[in-house]
Structure formats: C-alpha cells, structure tokens
Amino acid sequence: MNHNPDTYYNRSEISNSDLTELKNILHPKMQFGDKESAFRFGNLVDAIITEPSRVNYFRFTVDDVQYSEDEFRHAKEMHNALRAEARRDPFLAKVLTSAETQCFMVNPGQQFEYGGYPFTLDTRCKWDWWMPTFGFGGDLKTTFATSQAEFNDAVDYFDWDRSRAWYMDIARSNRDFIYAISKKNCNIFKLFIERNDPIYTRGREKYEELAFQYWCFNLY
C-alpha cells in the first residue's frame, strides 16, 4: 500500500484506466454530454471528500486547477448530502472517519487467463477508500442518475463493475462497495459487491477480455 498518490500516474503498471483507453480505441461509442467537464467536476468532489488538504476554499482551487464559486457550492452541497447519509448509515460513517484515502496498490506479475491462454501483467489501482481493518475498500462516484435504477444502469454502462472487480483482484479482497452522489438531486446511491456475485462476475469478464487484448498488443 502506498500513500503518495502523486507518484501513481508516473508508474508503468496497467491500470483500469488503461483498459478504458483501449476499449475506447477498439469499441468507440457515442459520448453524451461534456466528458471532460464531468471528469473535472468529479475531481473536485473527490478532493473535497477524500483529499481536503488539496482544496483552497478561498481561491476555489484544487492544487492549481481553478473552479468557479458555483462549482464549489454545488460540490459542497453534494458533500453535505453524503455526510447527512452517514448519520443514517453506520457503515458509511465508518468509511468517512476511518478509511485510508487515495492510496494505491501494485500487483507485479498478476496472473490472468482468457480463452485458455494464461498470461501475466503488472497491475495497479488507486483507492478512494481502503479499510485496512476489514481488508477491502470502495469507490466514490458522482453521477447524473436521479434514482437507484438509473444508477444501476450506469454501473454497467460506465463499466464501474469492471473497475470494482479489477480492484478486488489486485487487493485479493472479497468485498467492495460504491457510494455515488447524484449531481442532479444529491441523492446517495449504494452498491455492495461480493466476490463471485453477478456484479463481480460481469466486471471480471469485462476486464479479462480487455487485459488479454492489452497483453496481445504489447507482444509486438
């Protein structure tokens, strides 16, 4: 476990984001909305909740990235909604007070098999929340979903099931979770995952195919 996230993006191991980039090349699809803007705002919410030391509330910045006052106001409303949910959800309360945040793991020579072909890749992942006492972690998401059903659809559409299976297998953990905050109405959505349940299995099938394709491309 490493607690210096600044070094994460300079590493050479394969991440779930690398698999996403490969999928976008192999299977391009229509993008809806402003993907860059959504990613940028998501980084603001992540920083406020999991890395508050990076946030300057007077200048409306995260590190050297400038935001508007309205963006900060919206992000703080979402944070307040998550804290309100924690007063009703003992597990979330434990996560917010006890989890290690933005720490990463690497798994050199992780073993895979796809279509009967064994192969290895050096892999990595960076946790929004890691619970060392329990031996598992989870992810924080922002979403345009306004209902649990819409959120469940988003898990498949955006391959969040793939990312959770990827993280679970790097950590060799048997559980995982997602808490998502709606950008539309500040509702909180939850997903709890167990090893070999349908969400994990679907996610693993997704990443195994892409990992094999990644390995094949790097043979040449």
BAVEXMAR-194305 format. One line per field, with one value per residue: residue number from 1; residue in one letter; chain; x, y, z of N, C-alpha, C in turn. Coordinates in steps of 0.05 Angstrom, whole numbers, plus 32768, in hexadecimal, padded with zeros to 4 digits. Layout:
N
pos: (NUM  ...);
code: (A  ...);
unit: (A  ...);
neast: (X  ...);
nnorth: (Y  ...);
nup: (Z  ...);
caeast: (X  ...);
canorth: (Y  ...);
caup: (Z  ...);
ceast: (X  ...);
cnorth: (Y  ...);
cup: (Z  ...);
% end
This chain:
220
pos: (1  2  3  4  5  6  7  8  9  10  11  12  13  14  15  16  17  18  19  20  21  22  23  24  25  26  27  28  29  30  31  32  33  34  35  36  37  38  39  40  41  42  43  44  45  46  47  48  49  50  51  52  53  54  55  56  57  58  59  60  61  62  63  64  65  66  67  68  69  70  71  72  73  74  75  76  77  78  79  80  81  82  83  84  85  86  87  88  89  90  91  92  93  94  95  96  97  98  99  100  101  102  103  104  105  106  107  108  109  110  111  112  113  114  115  116  117  118  119  120  121  122  123  124  125  126  127  128  129  130  131  132  133  134  135  136  137  138  139  140  141  142  143  144  145  146  147  148  149  150  151  152  153  154  155  156  157  158  159  160  161  162  163  164  165  166  167  168  169  170  171  172  173  174  175  176  177  178  179  180  181  182  183  184  185  186  187  188  189  190  191  192  193  194  195  196  197  198  199  200  201  202  203  204  205  206  207  208  209  210  211  212  213  214  215  216  217  218  219  220);
code: (M  N  H  N  P  D  T  Y  Y  N  R  S  E  I  S  N  S  D  L  T  E  L  K  N  I  L  H  P  K  M  Q  F  G  D  K  E  S  A  F  R  F  G  N  L  V  D  A  I  I  T  E  P  S  R  V  N  Y  F  R  F  T  V  D  D  V  Q  Y  S  E  D  E  F  R  H  A  K  E  M  H  N  A  L  R  A  E  A  R  R  D  P  F  L  A  K  V  L  T  S  A  E  T  Q  C  F  M  V  N  P  G  Q  Q  F  E  Y  G  G  Y  P  F  T  L  D  T  R  C  K  W  D  W  W  M  P  T  F  G  F  G  G  D  L  K  T  T  F  A  T  S  Q  A  E  F  N  D  A  V  D  Y  F  D  W  D  R  S  R  A  W  Y  M  D  I  A  R  S  N  R  D  F  I  Y  A  I  S  K  K  N  C  N  I  F  K  L  F  I  E  R  N  D  P  I  Y  T  R  G  R  E  K  Y  E  E  L  A  F  Q  Y  W  C  F  N  L  Y);
unit: (A  A  A  A  A  A  A  A  A  A  A  A  A  A  A  A  A  A  A  A  A  A  A  A  A  A  A  A  A  A  A  A  A  A  A  A  A  A  A  A  A  A  A  A  A  A  A  A  A  A  A  A  A  A  A  A  A  A  A  A  A  A  A  A  A  A  A  A  A  A  A  A  A  A  A  A  A  A  A  A  A  A  A  A  A  A  A  A  A  A  A  A  A  A  A  A  A  A  A  A  A  A  A  A  A  A  A  A  A  A  A  A  A  A  A  A  A  A  A  A  A  A  A  A  A  A  A  A  A  A  A  A  A  A  A  A  A  A  A  A  A  A  A  A  A  A  A  A  A  A  A  A  A  A  A  A  A  A  A  A  A  A  A  A  A  A  A  A  A  A  A  A  A  A  A  A  A  A  A  A  A  A  A  A  A  A  A  A  A  A  A  A  A  A  A  A  A  A  A  A  A  A  A  A  A  A  A  A  A  A  A  A  A  A  A  A  A  A  A  A);
neast: (8011  800C  8012  801B  7FFE  800F  8037  801F  800A  8038  804A  8057  8037  7FFB  7FBC  7F76  7F62  7F84  7F70  7F3E  7F4B  7F5F  7F30  7F11  7F2C  7F27  7EF0  7ECF  7E9D  7E61  7E68  7E47  7E36  7E65  7E9E  7ED1  7EC6  7EA5  7EC9  7EEE  7ECF  7EC1  7EF3  7EF9  7ED1  7EE3  7F14  7F04  7EEA  7F0D  7F42  7F4C  7F76  7F8B  7F6A  7F57  7F2E  7F27  7F3E  7F24  7F3B  7F5A  7F95  7FB8  7F8C  7F58  7F17  7ED2  7EAA  7E76  7E7C  7E99  7E73  7E4B  7E67  7E71  7E3D  7E31  7E56  7E43  7E12  7E25  7E3D  7E0F  7DF4  7E16  7E09  7DDE  7DF0  7E17  7E44  7E58  7E65  7E90  7EB3  7EBD  7ED7  7F02  7F1B  7F55  7F6C  7F71  7F9E  7FCD  7FD4  8000  8009  8036  8042  800E  7FE2  7FBC  7F86  7F6B  7F3E  7F58  7F8D  7FC4  7FE1  800A  8008  8022  8002  7FD8  7FB4  7F8C  7F71  7F35  7F1F  7F3B  7F36  7F5B  7F54  7F2A  7F39  7F28  7F10  7EF4  7ECF  7EC4  7E92  7E7A  7E3C  7E0B  7DDD  7D9B  7D7D  7D7D  7D78  7D8A  7DBE  7DD0  7DCF  7DF7  7E24  7E30  7E33  7E5D  7E85  7E92  7E8D  7EB5  7EE3  7EDF  7EE4  7F18  7F36  7F2A  7F43  7F79  7F83  7F75  7F46  7F06  7ED8  7EB7  7EA5  7E7A  7E6C  7E41  7E34  7DFF  7E02  7DD7  7DAB  7DC2  7DBA  7DCD  7DEC  7DF8  7E23  7E33  7E63  7E72  7EA4  7E9F  7E69  7E32  7E3F  7E77  7E88  7E78  7E96  7ECB  7ECD  7ECB  7EFC  7F22  7F20  7F31  7F63  7F7E  7F7F  7F9E  7FCE  7FDA  7FE2  8010  8036  804F);
nnorth: (7FE8  802C  806F  809D  80BE  80DF  80C7  80A0  80A3  80A4  8072  8031  8004  7FE0  7FFF  8004  8030  8030  8003  8017  803F  801F  8002  802D  8037  8007  7FFE  802E  805C  8084  80C1  80DF  811F  814B  812F  813C  8168  8150  812B  814E  816A  813E  8133  815F  8155  8124  8135  8159  8135  8109  811C  814E  8171  8183  81AA  81ED  8218  824E  8262  8243  8214  81D5  81BA  81D5  81DE  8204  8213  8227  8252  8240  820A  81F7  81FF  81DB  81AA  81A9  81A5  8171  8155  8160  8145  8110  810C  8113  80E5  80C0  80C5  80A5  8075  8046  802A  804B  8078  8062  805A  8090  80A4  8082  806A  8060  808E  8099  8078  804A  8009  7FD7  7F9F  7F76  7F4D  7F36  7F00  7EE8  7ECC  7EBD  7EA4  7E73  7E81  7E8E  7EC8  7EFF  7F3F  7F7C  7FA0  7FD6  7FFF  8035  8048  8068  8061  8039  8003  7FED  7FCF  7FAD  7F97  7FA4  7FD2  800E  8038  807C  809F  80D0  80DF  80E5  80CC  80C6  80A3  8063  803A  8052  805C  8026  8016  8038  8022  7FF5  800D  8032  8011  800A  7FDC  7FBD  7FD9  7FD2  7F9A  7F94  7FB1  7F93  7F63  7F71  7F80  7F51  7F4C  7F3D  7F5A  7F97  7FDB  8011  8054  8085  80C8  80EF  811F  813B  813A  8132  8101  80C4  808A  8044  800B  7FCA  7F98  7F54  7F21  7EF8  7F02  7F19  7F4D  7F53  7F26  7F34  7F63  7F4E  7F2D  7F54  7F70  7F48  7F3B  7F6C  7F72  7F47  7F56  7F84  7F6D  7F4E  7F76  7F8D  7F67  7F6F);
nup: (8000  7FEE  8001  7FE6  7FB8  7F8F  7F72  7F56  7F21  7F03  7EFF  7EE1  7EE0  7ECC  7ECC  7EDE  7EC2  7E96  7E7B  7E6F  7E49  7E21  7E13  7DFF  7DD0  7DB4  7DB5  7DA6  7DBC  7DBC  7DDE  7E14  7E2A  7E4C  7E54  7E68  7E89  7EAF  7EC6  7EDC  7F02  7F22  7F37  7F59  7F81  7F94  7FAB  7FD3  7FF6  7FFF  7FFD  801C  8028  7FF9  7FE7  7FDD  7FFA  7FF8  7FCA  7FA5  7F8E  7F7C  7F89  7F54  7F34  7F1D  7F34  7F31  7F5C  7F5F  7F50  7F7B  7FA3  7F94  7F97  7FCE  7FE2  7FD1  7FEF  8022  801F  801E  8050  806F  8062  807A  80AF  80B3  80A2  80BB  80A7  807C  809C  80B8  808E  807E  80AA  80B6  808B  8061  8030  7FE9  7FDE  7FC2  7FA1  7F88  7F5D  7F4B  7F13  7F10  7F08  7ED0  7EAA  7E6B  7E3E  7E41  7E3F  7E65  7E84  7E9A  7EBC  7ED4  7F05  7F1E  7F4E  7F68  7FA4  7FB8  7FEA  801C  8048  8078  80A6  809A  806A  8037  8005  7FE5  7FB6  7FA3  7F80  7F52  7F34  7EFE  7F06  7F21  7F3E  7F60  7F3C  7F0C  7F1A  7F21  7EEB  7ED8  7EEF  7ED0  7E9D  7E9F  7EAD  7EE3  7F00  7EEB  7EFC  7F34  7F3A  7F26  7F4C  7F7A  7F6E  7F69  7F9D  7FB6  7FD1  7FEE  7FEF  7FDC  7FCE  7FB6  7FBF  7FA6  7F91  7F7D  7F4A  7F3C  7F61  7F92  7FAB  7FCC  7FB6  7FBB  7FB6  7FC4  7FC0  7FB8  7FB4  7F7B  7F74  7F49  7F36  7F3F  7F20  7EEC  7EE6  7EE9  7EBC  7E95  7E9E  7E96  7E60  7E48  7E61  7E4B  7E15  7E1A  7E2B  7DFD  7DD6  7DE9  7DE0  7DB1);
caeast: (8000  801C  8002  8023  7FF0  801C  8048  800F  8007  8052  8051  8054  8024  7FE2  7FA6  7F5C  7F60  7F91  7F5D  7F29  7F56  7F60  7F15  7F08  7F39  7F1D  7ED3  7EC6  7E80  7E58  7E6A  7E31  7E3E  7E80  7EAD  7EE7  7EBB  7E9C  7EE0  7EF9  7EBE  7EC4  7F0C  7EF4  7EC2  7EF6  7F28  7EF7  7EE2  7F23  7F5C  7F46  7F8E  7F91  7F54  7F58  7F13  7F27  7F44  7F15  7F4E  7F65  7FB0  7FB9  7F75  7F45  7EFA  7EC1  7E9D  7E5E  7E85  7E9F  7E5A  7E3E  7E76  7E6D  7E22  7E33  7E64  7E30  7DFF  7E33  7E3F  7DF4  7DEF  7E27  7DFB  7DCA  7DFD  7E2F  7E5C  7E62  7E71  7EAA  7EC4  7EC5  7EE9  7F17  7F28  7F6C  7F62  7F83  7FB6  7FCC  7FE0  800A  800A  8048  803E  7FF4  7FDB  7FA2  7F81  7F55  7F3B  7F6B  7FA8  7FCE  7FF4  800E  800B  8027  7FE9  7FD6  7F9A  7F8D  7F58  7F29  7F1E  7F44  7F30  7F6E  7F4A  7F18  7F46  7F1B  7F0C  7EDE  7ED2  7EB1  7E8B  7E65  7E2B  7DF3  7DC5  7D89  7D70  7D8E  7D77  7D9B  7DD9  7DD7  7DD5  7E10  7E3A  7E36  7E39  7E77  7E98  7E9B  7E90  7ED0  7EF7  7EDE  7EF0  7F35  7F41  7F28  7F56  7F93  7F85  7F6D  7F31  7EED  7EC2  7EBD  7E8C  7E79  7E58  7E3F  7E24  7DF3  7E07  7DBD  7D9A  7DD2  7DB3  7DE4  7DE8  7E0B  7E26  7E45  7E6B  7E7F  7EB2  7E8F  7E4D  7E2F  7E4D  7E93  7E8D  7E76  7EAE  7EE3  7ECC  7ED2  7F18  7F33  7F22  7F42  7F7F  7F8A  7F84  7FB5  7FE6  7FE0  7FED  802B  8048  805B);
canorth: (8000  8044  8086  80B5  80BB  80EF  80B6  808A  80A6  80A1  8055  8023  7FED  7FE4  8007  8002  8046  8027  7FF2  8028  804C  800A  7FFD  8043  8034  7FEF  7FFE  8049  8060  80A0  80CD  80F2  8134  8155  811C  814A  8178  813D  8120  8164  816E  8127  8136  8172  8147  8110  8143  8163  8120  80F7  8129  816A  8181  818E  81BC  8209  8222  826B  8267  8230  8203  81BB  81BD  81EC  81DE  8218  820E  823E  8251  822E  81EE  81F0  81FE  81C2  8194  81A8  819B  8154  814B  8162  812F  80F8  810D  810F  80C8  80B2  80C4  808F  805D  8043  8022  8063  8088  8056  8060  80AC  80AB  806F  805F  806D  8099  809F  8068  8037  7FEF  7FCB  7F82  7F6E  7F32  7F2B  7EEA  7EE9  7EB7  7EC4  7E91  7E5D  7E8B  7E9B  7EDE  7F10  7F5B  7F8C  7FAF  7FEA  800D  804A  8047  807F  8059  801E  7FFD  7FD8  7FBD  7F9A  7F8A  7FAB  7FEF  8015  804E  8092  80A7  80E4  80D4  80F3  80BB  80D2  808D  804C  802B  805F  8056  800B  8016  8046  8010  7FE5  801E  803F  7FFC  800B  7FC0  7FB4  7FE5  7FC6  7F7F  7F99  7FB9  7F7D  7F4E  7F7B  7F7F  7F36  7F51  7F2E  7F6C  7FB1  7FEC  802B  8069  8099  80DF  80FA  813B  8147  813E  812C  80E7  80B2  806F  8031  7FF1  7FB9  7F83  7F3D  7F11  7EE4  7F09  7F20  7F66  7F4C  7F14  7F44  7F75  7F3E  7F25  7F6C  7F77  7F33  7F3F  7F84  7F6D  7F35  7F66  7F95  7F5C  7F47  7F8D  7F92  7F52  7F77);
caup: (8000  7FED  8008  7FD6  7F9E  7F7A  7F62  7F4A  7F04  7EF6  7F00  7EC7  7EE2  7EBE  7EDD  7ED2  7EAF  7E7D  7E6E  7E63  7E31  7E0C  7E0B  7DEF  7DB6  7DA7  7DB3  7DAB  7DBC  7DBE  7DF9  7E1A  7E3D  7E4C  7E64  7E76  7E9F  7EC4  7ED3  7EEB  7F1A  7F33  7F46  7F6F  7F96  7FA0  7FBC  7FEB  8008  8005  7FFF  8021  802A  7FDF  7FE0  7FE7  7FF9  7FF4  7FAE  7F95  7F7F  7F85  7F7F  7F43  7F23  7F25  7F32  7F36  7F76  7F5C  7F50  7F97  7FB2  7F8C  7FA2  7FEB  7FE6  7FCE  8007  8039  801C  8026  806E  807B  805F  808E  80C9  80B1  8097  80CC  8097  8070  80B1  80BD  8077  807D  80C0  80BB  8073  8054  8017  7FD3  7FE0  7FAB  7FA3  7F6F  7F5D  7F35  7F09  7F15  7EF5  7EC3  7E95  7E5A  7E28  7E44  7E3D  7E7D  7E7F  7EB2  7EB9  7EEC  7F07  7F34  7F52  7F7D  7FB3  7FC5  8007  8023  8065  807F  80BB  808E  8053  801E  8001  7FD3  7FA3  7FA4  7F65  7F4D  7F1F  7EF6  7F0D  7F35  7F4C  7F63  7F22  7EF9  7F24  7F1A  7ECE  7ED4  7EF7  7EB9  7E86  7EA3  7EB5  7EFF  7F09  7EE3  7F0E  7F4E  7F39  7F22  7F66  7F8C  7F68  7F70  7FBB  7FBF  7FE5  7FE8  7FF0  7FD1  7FCF  7FA9  7FC6  7F91  7F98  7F65  7F45  7F35  7F79  7FAA  7FB6  7FD0  7FAD  7FC7  7FAA  7FD3  7FAE  7FC3  7FA0  7F6D  7F70  7F2C  7F2F  7F3E  7F0A  7ED3  7EE4  7EE4  7EA0  7E85  7E9F  7E8C  7E43  7E42  7E6A  7E37  7DFD  7E21  7E2A  7DE1  7DC7  7DF3  7DD7  7D97);
ceast: (8012  800A  800B  8017  7FFE  802D  8038  800F  8021  805A  804B  8040  800A  7FCC  7F8C  7F57  7F6E  7F7F  7F47  7F33  7F57  7F44  7F0B  7F14  7F2C  7EFF  7EC9  7EA8  7E7A  7E5C  7E54  7E3B  7E5B  7E90  7EC3  7EDD  7EB1  7EB3  7EED  7EE9  7EC0  7EDE  7F09  7EE6  7ED4  7F09  7F1C  7EF1  7EFA  7F3E  7F58  7F5E  7F95  7F7E  7F59  7F3C  7F11  7F2C  7F34  7F27  7F52  7F80  7FB1  7FA1  7F60  7F28  7EEB  7EB5  7E84  7E66  7E8C  7E86  7E4B  7E4C  7E72  7E51  7E22  7E41  7E52  7E1C  7E0B  7E36  7E24  7DED  7DFE  7E1A  7DE6  7DD7  7E17  7E48  7E68  7E70  7E8D  7EBD  7ECF  7ED8  7F02  7F27  7F42  7F63  7F78  7F9E  7FB5  7FDB  7FEB  800B  801C  8042  8023  7FEC  7FBF  7F9F  7F69  7F54  7F4F  7F88  7FB0  7FE1  7FF6  8010  8012  800F  7FEA  7FBA  7F9D  7F72  7F4E  7F28  7F29  7F42  7F43  7F65  7F39  7F23  7F37  7F17  7EF5  7EE3  7EBC  7EAC  7E78  7E55  7E14  7DDA  7DB5  7D79  7D83  7D8F  7D8A  7DB9  7DE2  7DDE  7DF1  7E28  7E43  7E40  7E55  7E8C  7EA3  7E9C  7EAB  7EE5  7EF7  7EEA  7F0E  7F42  7F40  7F3D  7F73  7F97  7F80  7F58  7F17  7ED5  7ECB  7EA3  7E90  7E64  7E59  7E2D  7E19  7DF9  7DEC  7DAD  7DA8  7DC9  7DCD  7DDC  7DFF  7E0C  7E3A  7E4A  7E79  7E8D  7E9F  7E71  7E4A  7E3E  7E6B  7E99  7E8C  7E8E  7EC7  7EE3  7ED4  7EF0  7F2A  7F36  7F34  7F5F  7F8D  7F91  7F9C  7FCF  7FED  7FED  800A  803E  8059  8067);
cnorth: (8019  805C  80A0  80B4  80CB  80DE  80A2  808C  80A4  8083  8048  800C  7FF5  7FEB  8002  8018  803F  8014  8002  8035  8038  8005  8014  8042  801D  7FF1  801B  804B  807D  80A9  80E1  8106  813B  8143  8129  815A  8166  8132  8136  8169  8157  8128  814A  8164  8133  811E  814D  814D  810F  8104  8147  817C  818E  81A5  81D8  8215  8240  8272  8255  821F  81E8  81B9  81D7  81EE  81F1  820F  8228  823B  823F  8211  81E5  81ED  81E3  81AB  8192  819F  817C  8148  814B  814B  8114  80F6  8108  80F1  80B8  80B1  80AF  8074  8059  803A  803A  8075  807D  805C  807D  80B3  809A  8066  806E  8076  809D  8091  8053  801D  7FE7  7FAD  7F78  7F51  7F25  7F17  7EED  7ED1  7EC0  7EB1  7E7A  7E66  7E98  7EB2  7EEE  7F2D  7F67  7F9F  7FC3  7FF4  8021  804C  8062  8079  803D  801A  7FE7  7FC5  7FA7  7F8C  7F8E  7FC9  7FF4  802F  8063  809B  80BF  80DA  80E7  80E4  80C9  80BD  8076  803B  8037  805B  803A  8008  8023  8034  7FFF  7FF7  8029  802B  7FFF  7FEF  7FB5  7FBF  7FD8  7FAA  7F81  7F9F  7FA2  7F68  7F57  7F78  7F63  7F39  7F43  7F40  7F87  7FC1  8005  803C  807E  80AF  80EB  8117  814A  814D  8137  8112  80D6  8096  805D  8017  7FE1  7F9F  7F6D  7F2D  7EFB  7EEA  7F14  7F39  7F61  7F3B  7F23  7F56  7F66  7F35  7F3C  7F71  7F61  7F35  7F56  7F7F  7F5A  7F44  7F78  7F85  7F54  7F5E  7F93  7F7C  7F5B  7F93);
cup: (8000  7FF1  7FFB  7FBB  7F88  7F68  7F51  7F2C  7EF4  7EF4  7EE6  7EC8  7ED4  7ED2  7ECF  7EBD  7E94  7E6D  7E61  7E4A  7E1A  7E01  7DF9  7DD3  7DA7  7DA2  7DB8  7DAB  7DC1  7DDB  7DFD  7E2F  7E3A  7E5F  7E74  7E8E  7EB6  7ED4  7EE6  7F05  7F2D  7F44  7F5E  7F86  7FA4  7FB4  7FD5  8000  8011  8008  8005  8023  800F  7FD7  7FED  7FE4  7FF4  7FD6  7F9A  7F82  7F8C  7F78  7F6E  7F30  7F2E  7F20  7F37  7F52  7F76  7F5C  7F6C  7FA8  7FAD  7F99  7FC0  7FF2  7FE4  7FE5  801F  8037  8024  8044  807B  8079  8074  80A9  80CA  80AA  80A7  80BC  8089  8084  80B7  80A7  8078  8094  80C2  80A2  806C  8039  8003  7FD7  7FCA  7FB1  7F88  7F73  7F46  7F2D  7F0F  7EFF  7EEB  7EB2  7E85  7E42  7E29  7E42  7E57  7E75  7E99  7EAA  7ED4  7EEE  7F1F  7F37  7F69  7F8A  7FBC  7FE3  8009  8041  806E  8094  80AF  8076  8039  801C  7FEE  7FC5  7FA8  7F87  7F67  7F34  7F17  7EFC  7F23  7F45  7F4E  7F4A  7F0E  7F01  7F1C  7EFC  7EC9  7EDB  7EE0  7EA2  7E88  7EAD  7ED1  7F0B  7F03  7EF5  7F29  7F4F  7F36  7F3D  7F7A  7F87  7F6C  7F8E  7FC6  7FD5  7FDC  7FE8  7FE4  7FD2  7FBE  7FB8  7FB1  7F99  7F7E  7F62  7F40  7F4E  7F93  7FB8  7FB8  7FC7  7FB6  7FB7  7FBA  7FC3  7FBE  7FAD  7F95  7F6B  7F53  7F24  7F2C  7F25  7EEF  7ED0  7EDE  7EC7  7E8E  7E86  7E94  7E6D  7E3B  7E4A  7E56  7E1D  7E02  7E1F  7E0E  7DD2  7DD0  7DEE  7DBF  7D99);
% end
